[in-house]
C-alpha cells in the first residue's frame, strides 16, 4: 500500500511540475511576444537613416545638448518631477518591457520630462552575438522613434563581448552604430566595476567608444573611474547616483 501511495504521489508531483512549467513558458511567451514579432516592430524606424552593415537606425545629435538634472528609472518615473528628471532604463529589462511593447503610449508622457535615455536592453557577454546585436538595434529603434516624435533622446551605449566593440570579428564596432560622433551619449557603470573581469570589459569598451564617437558629453549612471575621465579631458562626464542611492539620500 505504501509503495502504491508513493507511486501515485510521484506521478502527481510530475504532473504538477509539467503544468507549472507549461504555464510559466506560456506566460513568458505572451508577455514578450510583441518584443520579437513582426521584425522587432518595423514601424518604429519608418523614415530613419541607417548606419553600418547591420543598418542600425541613427539617433541624431541634438541641435542643442541638454544635460538633465537627474535620472530616474522607467519603473519609478511616476515618483519623479518631470521638470527635474530624465527617464532611463538602467534596470532589469522586465521593468521596462512595456515601453518596448507599447512605445507609442509613452511619447506624450516622455515629452514632459527633461529627456529620455534610449533603452538599456541587456547585452551580456555570454549571449549569442545575434542577440547582442538585436538588443542594440532595439535600443536604437526606440530611441529614433521617440526622437522623431519630439522627445529629447540621448542614446544609451551598451556593449557586450569584444565582438561588439572591436573590429577583430566584424567589419565595424556594432555597439556604436547608429550614434553620431561629437554628441551626447549615456553609459551605465552600475555593477560593472565590482570585479576585475567586469571592470576590464567595461573599461575596454569605454576606450573603444571614446575613440569611435569622441562624445562631447557622457552621462554616467553611477560612477566613472577617475583615470578614464582624466584620459579624455575634452569630454564632459556627468555622474548620476543610482536610484537606490537617491531614495536612501546617499
Secondary structure by P-SEA (a helix, b strand, c coil): caaaaaaaaaaaaaaaaaaaaaaaaaaaaaaccccccccccccccccccccccccccccccccbbbbbccccccccccccccccbbbbccccccccccccccccccccccccccccccccccccccccaaaaaaaaaaaaaaaaaaaaaccbbbbbbbbcccccccccccccccccccccccbbbbbbcccccccaaaaaaaaaaaaaaaaaccccbbbbcccccaaaaaacccbbbbbbccaaaaaacc
